[in-house]
Amino acid sequence: MMRGYRMLKQTSRLNLIEIVKQALTEHNLNQNNQTISSFVIGSGAGLGEIVIRQYLLVRVGDIKLNRALLLSLAKDNKRVIFPLPKEWRKILMQYDFKVAHFRSALLWQLYVVIFLLYGIIKIGAITFAGITSGKKTVLYQKRYAYFANLGIDNLPKKINSGESYNIISWYLQWIGRASDLEVIHHGVTKALPTVVGGIPILPRQAPLPELVGIQSIVRYFFWGLGASLIAVLHCLHGRWWYALLLNQAAIAAQVRNLPAGLLAQDYLFNISGWIYRPLWTYEAEQLGSAITFYFYSTNSESFKKQNGYPPINHGWKAMSWPHYLVWDKYQADFVRQAVGNYANISIVGSIWFQGGVVEVPKINNPSIAVFDVQPVRSSRYRILGMDLEYYIPEISIRFLSDILESISKMDGNMILKRKRKIGKLAHPKYRNFLNKLDLHPHFHTIDSEISAYALCEKCSLVISMPFTSTALIAEGLGKPSIYYDPSGIIQKDDRAAHGIPIISGQKELKNWLEANICNQNRIN
C-alpha cells in the first residue's frame, strides 16, 4: 500500500484515487427509476438510482476501496480484488486499474447475499419488536424533533462560565425550528435526560417507534415476505439492488405502516454522513416530517490550485437532502455547485455542534487562540485519498512554530486547542514537537473538550489553519481572525476561506500580529 502511494506521488498523480471516486459519484448506474419497484423501495423509488448509488458509495466506496486501489498499484501486474458491481469495475478500468474480474465479481455476489440475509433478518426483527413493544410508543405521541449521528459531546451541558455551544441548544434558539416542540430525542443512549428551556432532552435508541397494532404488524409481515421474494428472484438474475437495499427498505416500510402522529416534526442529520440519505426519510417526508441536513463545519472544499479550482470532492454531487442549513453565502454556493440551483438552502450563520464539557481556564491577554489540524500517522493519511500533502507534520509544525516565534517577541500568549483527542493516531513527529512546546513560557495547550466558541470569546485574536471553521466562529464573535498558511501553497483568493484573510509566510504573520495586538492594547 505504501509502495502504491509512493508511485502516485512520484508520478504527480496523488489525485488519482479522488478522481476515480468522483467518477463513481457521478456515474449513472443505468437504472430506470420508472422500473424500480415502489413496492420494495417505497417513496424513494422516484430517486431510486441515486439512492442505490449513495448506498454503494458509503458501503463499498469508502476508505477500504482506497486501500484496495493503492495495493493494486504496488506492483505492475497486481490487480484490484474488491467486491464491486460490474458497472464500477468498468470505471476502474477506464482509469487504467487492472481488475481481477472473476474474484471481484465473486466477492460482490457474496457481499450482496450477506446483505440479502441481513435484510430478511431486519424484517423479522422489526416484526418481532412490534409484537413485543407494548405501550412503548406512547413516548412518541408528543411533538418532537430527533437528532441523528450525535455523540455525548454534542448534548447540552451545564457550564458555569457561559453558554453550552451544542447543536441542540442552537436548534432550540433557531427561529426556523419546528414549532411547539414538547421534547427533543437523540440517539446517545448512555446520556442522562436533561432539560433546556423547559423542553426535555431524552435519549432514544432508534429514530422510529415500533409498529403498533396487529393490523399494521400483519400488513408489514406480508410486505416483508413479498419484498424478500422479489429481492431473491432479482438477485438470481443479476439485479442486485433490491437485495442490497432490503435492510433499508425494511425500515422505510416500517414508517409506511406507522399510525399518523408518531413521527417527529423534524429529523436532523449532519455532515458526518453527508452522502447517503436514509431510505426511510423519503417516507417520513411524504407523511409530513421535515428532513433537515445541517453543516456543523465549513471545511468541505478542496484547495484552489494555481490553474484554478479542482472538481468538487467525491460524494457531494450524490446528495439528495430536501433542506440544507448552511453558515453563509459561500457554503450556499458550494451546495448549489454540488446538487444544483434547485437546492432548498437556509443561511443561518455559524451552527454550534460540540458544546464544551470543560471550563475555559483563566487566560492572560494579549492571548491568541490557535486552531490547527492534527496530522495523522503516514499509514493513515495515505489511505485517505487526499490529492495534496498539506495536513502533514512538516506544515503543521511550521504553522505552530511560526506563530509561537512571532507571539513570543510581542510578549503574547499562544493558546492551542486541538479539535479532538486522537492519541497515537497523531503523527509521532507532531506529538514530539508538542511535547517540546509545552516547555515554552508563551505556549499553552488546553483541553480539546473546551468549546471553540468559549475559547474564542476569551482570547484577543484567533489564528486558524486553512480552512477550519474556527476562523468563521471568531469572526462572528467580532474577533480579529485569519487563516495562516506557512507553506505558500494556499491561493489568497481561495473561496474556501469564506472571505477570511489568508496570511502567507512569517513576515505577513508578524505584521498582522503587530497591528492587531497594538490595536487591542489601545482598546484595553
Secondary structure, DSSP 8 states (H G I E B T S, - for coil): -HHHHHHHHHTT-TTHHHHHHHHHHH------GGGS-HHHHGGGGGGHHHHHHHHHHHHTSSHHHHHHHHHHTSSTT--B-----HHHHHHHHHTT--B-HHHHHHHHHHHHHHHHHHHHHHHHHHHHHHHH-TTGGGGGSS-EEEE-S--GGGS----TTS---BHHHHHHH-TTS-SS--EEEES-TTS--EEETTEEEEE-SSSS----SHHHHHHHHHHHHHHHHHHHHHHHTT--HHHHHHHHHHHHHHHHTS-TT-S-SEEEEEGGG-S---THHHHHHHTT-EEEEE-S----S---BTTB-----TTGGG---S-EEESSHHHHHHHHHHH-TT--EEE-S---B---SS------SSEEEEE----B-HHHHTTTT-SS--SSHHHHHHHHHHHHHHHHHTT-EEEEE-SS--GGGB-HHHHHHHHHHTT-TTEEEE-TTS-HHHHHHHSSEEEE-TT-THHHHHHHTT--EEEEESSS-S-TT-GGGTT--EEEHHHHHHHHHHHHHHHHHHH-
